[in-house]
Amino acid sequence: RVIPSVDDVRFDKGHIPQDGQYGDIILIDYKTTKEVKAPHVSSGTLFALGLLTIALGPDSPNVILLDDLDHGLHPKAQLELIAVFR
C-alpha cells in the first residue's frame, strides 16, 4: 500500500558473508524485478520498510516520533504511510 510497486519482502537465509559476518539479507520483489538486495533499493523504500516493521511488529510502540518524513519518500507514499499509522 505504501509502495505499490513492491510485491514481496523476504529474507535470503543463505547466510551470505557480509563484512566478514554471516547473516540473512533482505530481498525485495518488485512487480517488474525480483530478488533486489536491500543495498540496491531506494532509501525511501528501506525507510518505509523499517517504520512499518516497527509500527506493525509484535512489540510495537505506542508512540513513534518522526523527523524528515519527506526524505526519500514520494508524497503519495508519505500519505499512505501516515494512513497506515492511523
PyRosetta script that sets phi, psi and omega in degrees:
from pyrosetta import init, pose_from_sequence

init()
pose = pose_from_sequence("RVIPSVDDVRFDKGHIPQDGQYGDIILIDYKTTKEVKAPHVSSGTLFALGLLTIALGPDSPNVILLDDLDHGLHPKAQLELIAVFR")
pose.set_psi(1, -43.8)
pose.set_omega(1, -179.0)
pose.set_phi(2, -72.5)
pose.set_psi(2, -44.1)
pose.set_omega(2, 177.5)
pose.set_phi(3, -125.4)
pose.set_psi(3, 90.2)
pose.set_omega(3, -171.6)
pose.set_phi(4, -62.4)
pose.set_psi(4, -19.3)
pose.set_omega(4, -179.6)
pose.set_phi(5, -77.2)
pose.set_psi(5, -9.8)
pose.set_omega(5, 179.5)
pose.set_phi(6, -89.3)
pose.set_psi(6, 125.7)
pose.set_omega(6, 177.4)
pose.set_phi(7, -93.2)
pose.set_psi(7, -37.6)
pose.set_omega(7, -174.2)
pose.set_phi(8, -156.1)
pose.set_psi(8, 151.0)
pose.set_omega(8, 173.7)
pose.set_phi(9, -128.7)
pose.set_psi(9, 128.6)
pose.set_omega(9, -177.9)
pose.set_phi(10, -149.7)
pose.set_psi(10, 175.7)
pose.set_omega(10, 179.5)
pose.set_phi(11, -110.9)
pose.set_psi(11, 142.9)
pose.set_omega(11, 169.5)
pose.set_phi(12, -92.7)
pose.set_psi(12, 112.1)
pose.set_omega(12, -177.1)
pose.set_phi(13, -86.4)
pose.set_psi(13, 19.2)
pose.set_omega(13, -175.8)
pose.set_phi(14, -74.9)
pose.set_psi(14, -0.4)
pose.set_omega(14, -179.8)
pose.set_phi(15, 50.7)
pose.set_psi(15, 57.3)
pose.set_omega(15, 179.5)
pose.set_phi(16, -79.4)
pose.set_psi(16, 132.0)
pose.set_omega(16, -179.7)
pose.set_phi(17, -62.0)
pose.set_psi(17, 133.2)
pose.set_omega(17, 175.0)
pose.set_phi(18, -136.2)
pose.set_psi(18, 118.6)
pose.set_omega(18, -179.6)
pose.set_phi(19, 53.2)
pose.set_psi(19, 38.5)
pose.set_omega(19, 177.4)
pose.set_phi(20, 82.2)
pose.set_psi(20, -3.1)
pose.set_omega(20, 179.9)
pose.set_phi(21, -118.0)
pose.set_psi(21, 146.0)
pose.set_omega(21, 178.6)
pose.set_phi(22, -92.4)
pose.set_psi(22, 144.6)
pose.set_omega(22, 179.0)
pose.set_phi(23, -178.4)
pose.set_psi(23, 176.5)
pose.set_omega(23, 179.9)
pose.set_phi(24, -84.3)
pose.set_psi(24, 154.5)
pose.set_omega(24, 174.0)
pose.set_phi(25, -119.8)
pose.set_psi(25, 148.4)
pose.set_omega(25, 177.6)
pose.set_phi(26, -83.7)
pose.set_psi(26, 132.3)
pose.set_omega(26, 175.8)
pose.set_phi(27, -117.1)
pose.set_psi(27, 134.6)
pose.set_omega(27, 178.8)
pose.set_phi(28, -111.4)
pose.set_psi(28, 128.2)
pose.set_omega(28, 173.7)
pose.set_phi(29, -103.3)
pose.set_psi(29, 118.4)
pose.set_omega(29, 174.8)
pose.set_phi(30, -94.8)
pose.set_psi(30, 168.4)
pose.set_omega(30, 177.5)
pose.set_phi(31, -60.0)
pose.set_psi(31, -34.0)
pose.set_omega(31, -175.8)
pose.set_phi(32, -104.0)
pose.set_psi(32, -18.3)
pose.set_omega(32, -176.0)
pose.set_phi(33, -139.7)
pose.set_psi(33, 135.3)
pose.set_omega(33, -178.6)
pose.set_phi(34, -109.0)
pose.set_psi(34, 155.9)
pose.set_omega(34, 172.9)
pose.set_phi(35, 58.3)
pose.set_psi(35, 45.8)
pose.set_omega(35, 175.8)
pose.set_phi(36, -83.8)
pose.set_psi(36, 122.7)
pose.set_omega(36, -178.8)
pose.set_phi(37, -72.9)
pose.set_psi(37, 147.5)
pose.set_omega(37, -175.2)
pose.set_phi(38, -50.3)
pose.set_psi(38, -39.9)
pose.set_omega(38, 179.6)
pose.set_phi(39, -62.9)
pose.set_psi(39, -16.2)
pose.set_omega(39, -178.2)
pose.set_phi(40, -103.0)
pose.set_psi(40, 8.6)
pose.set_omega(40, -179.0)
pose.set_phi(41, -100.0)
pose.set_psi(41, 151.6)
pose.set_omega(41, -178.8)
pose.set_phi(42, -62.1)
pose.set_psi(42, 151.9)
pose.set_omega(42, 178.9)
pose.set_phi(43, -63.6)
pose.set_psi(43, -32.4)
pose.set_omega(43, 178.2)
pose.set_phi(44, -64.6)
pose.set_psi(44, -41.1)
pose.set_omega(44, 178.1)
pose.set_phi(45, -64.5)
pose.set_psi(45, -44.3)
pose.set_omega(45, 178.7)
pose.set_phi(46, -65.7)
pose.set_psi(46, -38.3)
pose.set_omega(46, 177.3)
pose.set_phi(47, -60.7)
pose.set_psi(47, -48.6)
pose.set_omega(47, 179.7)
pose.set_phi(48, -63.6)
pose.set_psi(48, -42.4)
pose.set_omega(48, 179.2)
pose.set_phi(49, -60.7)
pose.set_psi(49, -44.6)
pose.set_omega(49, 178.7)
pose.set_phi(50, -63.3)
pose.set_psi(50, -45.2)
pose.set_omega(50, 179.7)
pose.set_phi(51, -63.8)
pose.set_psi(51, -42.5)
pose.set_omega(51, 179.1)
pose.set_phi(52, -66.2)
pose.set_psi(52, -36.7)
pose.set_omega(52, 177.6)
pose.set_phi(53, -62.2)
pose.set_psi(53, -43.2)
pose.set_omega(53, 179.0)
pose.set_phi(54, -68.0)
pose.set_psi(54, -46.4)
pose.set_omega(54, -174.4)
pose.set_phi(55, -69.6)
pose.set_psi(55, -34.2)
pose.set_omega(55, -174.1)
pose.set_phi(56, -106.5)
pose.set_psi(56, 3.2)
pose.set_omega(56, -179.0)
pose.set_phi(57, -74.0)
pose.set_psi(57, 172.1)
pose.set_omega(57, -177.0)
pose.set_phi(58, -64.7)
pose.set_psi(58, -27.6)
pose.set_omega(58, 179.6)
pose.set_phi(59, -111.8)
pose.set_psi(59, 44.9)
pose.set_omega(59, -175.6)
pose.set_phi(60, -65.1)
pose.set_psi(60, 139.8)
pose.set_omega(60, -179.7)
pose.set_phi(61, -76.2)
pose.set_psi(61, 161.3)
pose.set_omega(61, 176.1)
pose.set_phi(62, -78.8)
pose.set_psi(62, -25.8)
pose.set_omega(62, -178.0)
pose.set_phi(63, -134.0)
pose.set_psi(63, 134.9)
pose.set_omega(63, 173.6)
pose.set_phi(64, -126.3)
pose.set_psi(64, 121.6)
pose.set_omega(64, 178.6)
pose.set_phi(65, -97.8)
pose.set_psi(65, 128.1)
pose.set_omega(65, -177.8)
pose.set_phi(66, -120.4)
pose.set_psi(66, 142.2)
pose.set_omega(66, 174.5)
pose.set_phi(67, -131.0)
pose.set_psi(67, 139.3)
pose.set_omega(67, 178.7)
pose.set_phi(68, 58.5)
pose.set_psi(68, 48.3)
pose.set_omega(68, 178.2)
pose.set_phi(69, -58.5)
pose.set_psi(69, -26.1)
pose.set_omega(69, -176.9)
pose.set_phi(70, -75.4)
pose.set_psi(70, -12.5)
pose.set_omega(70, -178.1)
pose.set_phi(71, -69.1)
pose.set_psi(71, 111.6)
pose.set_omega(71, 174.1)
pose.set_phi(72, 83.0)
pose.set_psi(72, -4.8)
pose.set_omega(72, -179.4)
pose.set_phi(73, -111.1)
pose.set_psi(73, 131.0)
pose.set_omega(73, 175.4)
pose.set_phi(74, -61.0)
pose.set_psi(74, 145.7)
pose.set_omega(74, -179.3)
pose.set_phi(75, -53.1)
pose.set_psi(75, -38.6)
pose.set_omega(75, 177.7)
pose.set_phi(76, -65.8)
pose.set_psi(76, -39.4)
pose.set_omega(76, 177.8)
pose.set_phi(77, -65.0)
pose.set_psi(77, -36.0)
pose.set_omega(77, 176.8)
pose.set_phi(78, -61.5)
pose.set_psi(78, -45.9)
pose.set_omega(78, 179.8)
pose.set_phi(79, -63.2)
pose.set_psi(79, -42.1)
pose.set_omega(79, 179.3)
pose.set_phi(80, -65.8)
pose.set_psi(80, -39.2)
pose.set_omega(80, 179.0)
pose.set_phi(81, -62.8)
pose.set_psi(81, -44.6)
pose.set_omega(81, 177.4)
pose.set_phi(82, -63.3)
pose.set_psi(82, -39.3)
pose.set_omega(82, 178.5)
pose.set_phi(83, -62.7)
pose.set_psi(83, -39.8)
pose.set_omega(83, 178.0)
pose.set_phi(84, -64.3)
pose.set_psi(84, -42.0)
pose.set_omega(84, 179.2)
pose.set_phi(85, -62.3)
pose.set_psi(85, -38.4)
pose.set_omega(85, -179.0)
pose.set_phi(86, -69.2)
pose.dump_pdb("model.pdb")
